[in-house]
Amino acid sequence: MANFIFNELHIHPTLPKFFSNNLGVILLRANPIMHSRTKHFQLDMHSVCHYIQKKKVSLVHLPTRYQVDDVLTKPLSMSSFTHFRDKLMVVINPTINLKGMLSM
């Protein structure tokens, strides 16, 4: 049903993408040799690989400098923090006091 609607609207949906900044994961996906260090995520990798092989999702390398979500999950240097904050369009507003009045 969804494909019919997409065809009628001339929309060609693309595969959902998993972005990873871990090049080791990308290389391990290309050559799935299990080592003792990969046992802890072996089950997760198999389920993701299943969807990649079925062409349901794709895995794409995204360098760390483009990982905007790092601002929410990691301690960053001030320059990285302000760069990502600006990319998210978060602005510094004047303070609002408890009465709801703006103070400059």
VONU-42019 format. One record per atom (N, C-alpha, C, O, CB): residue in one letter; x, y, z. Coordinates in steps of 0.02 Angstrom, whole numbers, padded with zeros to 5 digits, always signed. Glycine has a CB too. Layout:
N
AXYZ
...
***
This chain:
104
M+00041-00060+00000
M+00000+00000+00000
M+00043+00063+00000
M+00030+00110-00038
M-00047+00000+00060
A+00095+00064+00043
A+00138+00123+00047
A+00175+00134-00019
A+00183+00191-00041
A+00188+00116+00105
N+00197+00080-00052
N+00232+00087-00116
N+00187+00119-00168
N+00210+00159-00209
N+00257+00020-00140
F+00123+00101-00168
F+00075+00130-00215
F+00070+00205-00205
F+00071+00243-00253
F+00006+00097-00207
I+00065+00226-00142
I+00060+00298-00127
I+00123+00334-00149
I+00120+00388-00178
I+00047+00309-00052
F+00181+00304-00134
F+00244+00335-00154
F+00249+00341-00230
F+00271+00393-00256
F+00304+00295-00128
N+00228+00290-00266
N+00229+00293-00339
N+00183+00347-00366
N+00201+00384-00412
N+00210+00224-00369
E+00123+00352-00337
E+00076+00403-00359
E+00102+00474-00348
E+00090+00519-00388
E+00009+00395-00323
L+00139+00483-00294
L+00166+00549-00278
L+00235+00561-00309
L+00265+00613-00299
L+00172+00557-00202
H+00258+00511-00347
H+00325+00514-00380
H+00380+00524-00329
H+00428+00562-00340
H+00327+00571-00432
I+00374+00490-00272
I+00424+00491-00219
I+00459+00424-00220
I+00427+00371-00219
I+00393+00506-00149
H+00524+00425-00222
H+00563+00364-00223
H+00601+00359-00157
H+00655+00387-00150
H+00612+00362-00284
P+00573+00323-00109
P+00605+00319-00043
P+00673+00284-00047
P+00682+00237-00086
P+00560+00283+00007
T+00719+00308-00007
T+00785+00278-00003
T+00788+00233+00058
T+00745+00235+00102
T+00841+00332-00001
L+00839+00192+00060
L+00849+00148+00118
L+00864+00189+00180
L+00900+00239+00175
L+00905+00098+00105
P+00838+00170+00237
P+00860+00202+00300
P+00935+00189+00309
P+00960+00136+00292
P+00819+00176+00361
K+00969+00238+00337
K+01042+00232+00345
K+01061+00232+00418
K+01034+00272+00458
K+01078+00289+00308
F+01107+00188+00436
F+01139+00189+00501
F+01205+00225+00491
F+01246+00205+00450
F+01150+00117+00531
F+01216+00279+00529
F+01278+00315+00525
F+01323+00295+00584
F+01300+00292+00641
F+01266+00391+00526
S+01386+00280+00569
S+01433+00261+00620
S+01499+00297+00609
S+01523+00302+00553
S+01444+00184+00621
N+01527+00323+00663
N+01593+00354+00657
N+01648+00303+00672
N+01707+00320+00671
N+01599+00414+00704
N+01629+00241+00687
N+01677+00189+00703
N+01694+00151+00639
N+01657+00108+00616
N+01648+00141+00757
L+01752+00166+00611
L+01773+00134+00549
L+01784+00060+00559
L+01777+00021+00512
L+01837+00167+00523
G+01801+00040+00620
G+01810-00031+00635
G+01746-00070+00624
G+01747-00127+00599
G+01834-00041+00706
V+01689-00041+00642
V+01625-00074+00632
V+01610-00081+00558
V+01586-00133+00535
V+01568-00035+00666
I+01625-00029+00520
I+01614-00031+00447
I+01657-00086+00416
I+01633-00125+00375
I+01629+00038+00415
L+01721-00088+00435
L+01766-00139+00407
L+01746-00209+00429
L+01751-00256+00391
L+01838-00124+00428
L+01723-00215+00492
L+01702-00280+00517
L+01640-00304+00479
L+01630-00364+00469
L+01688-00277+00592
R+01597-00257+00460
R+01538-00274+00421
R+01559-00300+00352
R+01528-00346+00326
R+01491-00213+00414
A+01610-00270+00322
A+01634-00291+00256
A+01668-00359+00260
A+01664-00399+00213
A+01682-00239+00227
N+01702-00373+00316
N+01737-00436+00325
N+01720-00463+00394
N+01758-00452+00442
N+01815-00427+00316
P+01664-00498+00401
P+01638-00517+00468
P+01676-00574+00501
P+01648-00628+00511
P+01566-00535+00462
I+01738-00562+00519
I+01778-00611+00556
I+01769-00596+00630
I+01782-00540+00652
I+01854-00609+00536
M+01747-00645+00668
M+01736-00635+00739
M+01801-00646+00778
M+01834-00698+00770
M+01681-00681+00765
H+01818-00599+00819
H+01875-00604+00863
H+01849-00607+00935
H+01790-00597+00947
H+01924-00544+00854
S+01894-00620+00982
S+01872-00623+01052
S+01847-00555+01075
S+01805-00551+01120
S+01930-00646+01097
R+01872-00501+01045
R+01850-00434+01065
R+01782-00414+01037
R+01753-00365+01059
R+01902-00384+01043
T+01757-00452+00990
T+01692-00435+00960
T+01634-00475+00990
T+01577-00467+00968
T+01694-00446+00886
K+01647-00517+01038
K+01594-00560+01065
K+01539-00520+01099
K+01481-00541+01097
K+01624-00609+01114
H+01556-00464+01131
H+01506-00427+01168
H+01453-00395+01124
H+01398-00380+01149
H+01539-00374+01210
F+01466-00384+01061
F+01414-00357+01018
F+01397-00403+00959
F+01367-00382+00910
F+01435-00289+00991
Q+01416-00465+00965
Q+01406-00513+00911
Q+01331-00521+00894
Q+01314-00523+00834
Q+01435-00580+00931
L+01287-00526+00943
L+01216-00534+00929
L+01187-00473+00895
L+01148-00479+00847
L+01177-00549+00993
D+01205-00414+00919
D+01180-00353+00887
D+01204-00348+00816
D+01166-00328+00771
D+01203-00291+00927
M+01267-00365+00804
M+01294-00361+00737
M+01258-00408+00689
M+01245-00390+00632
M+01368-00376+00737
H+01242-00468+00713
H+01207-00515+00670
H+01138-00490+00650
H+01117-00498+00593
H+01201-00583+00704
S+01103-00459+00697
S+01037-00434+00679
S+01041-00375+00631
S+01000-00370+00585
S+00999-00413+00742
V+01090-00331+00640
V+01099-00275+00594
V+01121-00301+00526
V+01096-00279+00474
V+01151-00225+00622
C+01168-00349+00525
C+01191-00378+00461
C+01134-00410+00423
C+01131-00407+00362
C+01246-00429+00474
H+01088-00441+00459
H+01030-00472+00427
H+00991-00420+00387
H+00972-00432+00330
H+00984-00505+00480
Y+00978-00362+00417
Y+00941-00309+00383
Y+00981-00278+00326
Y+00952-00257+00275
Y+00920-00256+00432
I+01046-00274+00334
I+01088-00247+00280
I+01088-00295+00220
I+01083-00272+00163
I+01161-00235+00305
Q+01094-00360+00233
Q+01093-00409+00179
Q+01027-00410+00143
Q+01025-00422+00082
Q+01110-00477+00206
K+00972-00399+00179
K+00905-00398+00148
K+00890-00332+00114
K+00836-00322+00087
K+00852-00412+00201
K+00940-00286+00115
K+00933-00220+00084
K+00877-00179+00116
K+00841-00142+00082
K+00920-00227+00010
K+00869-00187+00182
K+00819-00148+00219
K+00850-00084+00248
K+00815-00034+00257
K+00789-00191+00275
V+00915-00086+00263
V+00951-00028+00289
V+01021-00027+00257
V+01043-00077+00229
V+00956-00029+00367
S+01055+00029+00262
S+01124+00032+00239
S+01167+00061+00295
S+01142+00097+00338
S+01131+00075+00174
L+01231+00044+00295
L+01278+00067+00346
L+01326+00115+00313
L+01359+00098+00264
L+01315+00006+00378
V+01332+00175+00341
V+01372+00228+00311
V+01420+00255+00363
V+01402+00265+00421
V+01327+00285+00283
H+01483+00267+00342
H+01532+00297+00387
H+01522+00372+00389
H+01518+00404+00336
H+01605+00279+00365
L+01518+00400+00448
L+01512+00471+00458
L+01566+00493+00507
L+01564+00474+00565
L+01440+00491+00484
P+01615+00532+00483
P+01671+00551+00528
P+01646+00587+00590
P+01593+00618+00591
P+01719+00595+00490
T+01685+00583+00643
T+01668+00612+00707
T+01653+00686+00703
T+01609+00711+00739
T+01723+00600+00757
R+01687+00722+00660
R+01677+00794+00656
R+01607+00813+00632
R+01587+00871+00637
R+01729+00826+00611
Y+01570+00765+00605
Y+01501+00778+00582
Y+01449+00747+00628
Y+01389+00751+00613
Y+01492+00750+00511
Q+01469+00718+00683
Q+01422+00686+00730
Q+01393+00738+00776
Q+01417+00749+00831
Q+01458+00630+00771
V+01340+00770+00753
V+01309+00825+00791
V+01282+00800+00858
V+01281+00838+00907
V+01253+00857+00751
D+01260+00738+00862
D+01232+00713+00924
D+01284+00708+00980
D+01266+00698+01038
D+01201+00645+00913
D+01348+00714+00964
D+01400+00713+01016
D+01390+00768+01067
D+01409+00761+01125
D+01469+00718+00984
V+01361+00824+01046
V+01350+00879+01092
V+01303+00859+01149
V+01304+00888+01203
V+01323+00940+01055
L+01261+00809+01137
L+01213+00786+01187
L+01238+00727+01228
L+01210+00711+01279
L+01148+00769+01155
T+01292+00694+01204
T+01312+00632+01236
T+01383+00630+01263
T+01401+00585+01300
T+01304+00577+01188
K+01425+00680+01244
K+01496+00677+01264
K+01521+00745+01288
K+01495+00797+01267
K+01539+00653+01206
P+01570+00744+01332
P+01602+00807+01348
P+01646+00829+01289
P+01687+00790+01265
P+01645+00802+01413
L+01638+00891+01267
L+01674+00915+01208
L+01716+00976+01226
L+01705+01008+01278
L+01626+00932+01151
S+01764+00992+01183
S+01800+01054+01191
S+01752+01112+01177
S+01700+01102+01146
S+01863+01057+01143
M+01769+01171+01199
M+01725+01228+01190
M+01713+01243+01117
M+01657+01259+01097
M+01754+01291+01224
S+01764+01236+01075
S+01754+01250+01004
S+01707+01199+00971
S+01665+01218+00931
S+01822+01250+00967
S+01715+01134+00988
S+01670+01084+00961
S+01599+01094+00986
S+01550+01088+00949
S+01694+01013+00979
F+01593+01110+01051
F+01527+01122+01079
F+01491+01179+01044
F+01433+01172+01025
F+01533+01137+01154
T+01524+01236+01036
T+01492+01293+01003
T+01477+01278+00930
T+01426+01300+00903
T+01536+01356+01009
H+01521+01241+00896
H+01509+01222+00826
H+01445+01181+00820
H+01403+01196+00778
H+01569+01183+00798
F+01439+01129+00861
F+01380+01086+00858
F+01317+01123+00883
F+01263+01113+00856
F+01391+01023+00899
R+01325+01165+00935
R+01269+01204+00960
R+01241+01248+00904
R+01181+01255+00896
R+01289+01246+01021
D+01286+01280+00867
D+01265+01323+00812
D+01233+01283+00756
D+01185+01306+00724
D+01325+01362+00785
K+01258+01222+00742
K+01227+01179+00691
K+01156+01160+00711
K+01112+01153+00668
K+01269+01116+00680
L+01144+01151+00775
L+01077+01134+00799
L+01033+01196+00806
L+00974+01190+00824
L+01082+01098+00867
M+01061+01254+00791
M+01026+01318+00795
M+00998+01332+00864
M+00943+01359+00872
M+00969+01320+00744
V+01037+01314+00915
V+01020+01331+00984
V+01050+01399+00998
V+01111+01408+00991
V+01045+01276+01035
V+01009+01446+01019
V+01033+01514+01031
V+01031+01528+01105
V+00993+01499+01143
V+00992+01566+00992
I+01073+01574+01126
I+01074+01596+01195
I+01024+01653+01202
I+01034+01706+01173
I+01146+01617+01218
N+00971+01642+01240
N+00919+01692+01250
N+00934+01732+01313
N+00969+01708+01358
N+00849+01660+01254
P+00906+01791+01317
P+00911+01827+01381
P+00878+01786+01436
P+00833+01746+01423
P+00878+01898+01376
T+00900+01795+01497
T+00873+01756+01552
T+00802+01777+01569
T+00784+01836+01566
T+00916+01762+01614
I+00762+01728+01584
I+00693+01741+01606
I+00690+01727+01681
I+00710+01673+01704
I+00641+01696+01566
N+00666+01775+01720
N+00663+01764+01792
N+00599+01726+01808
N+00560+01709+01764
N+00665+01831+01830
L+00588+01711+01871
L+00531+01671+01892
L+00464+01704+01880
L+00413+01669+01876
L+00537+01654+01965
K+00463+01771+01873
K+00400+01806+01859
K+00385+01806+01784
K+00332+01831+01763
K+00404+01878+01885
G+00429+01778+01743
G+00418+01778+01672
G+00441+01841+01637
G+00427+01851+01578
G+00346+01767+01658
M+00477+01884+01674
M+00501+01946+01645
M+00571+01936+01616
M+00612+01901+01646
M+00502+02002+01698
L+00583+01965+01559
L+00649+01962+01528
L+00696+02011+01562
L+00677+02069+01574
L+00645+01975+01453
S+00756+01988+01576
S+00807+02033+01602
S+00866+02030+01555
S+00889+01976+01537
S+00827+02014+01675
M+00890+02087+01536
M+00945+02090+01488
M+01010+02101+01523
M+01062+02106+01490
M+00933+02145+01438
***
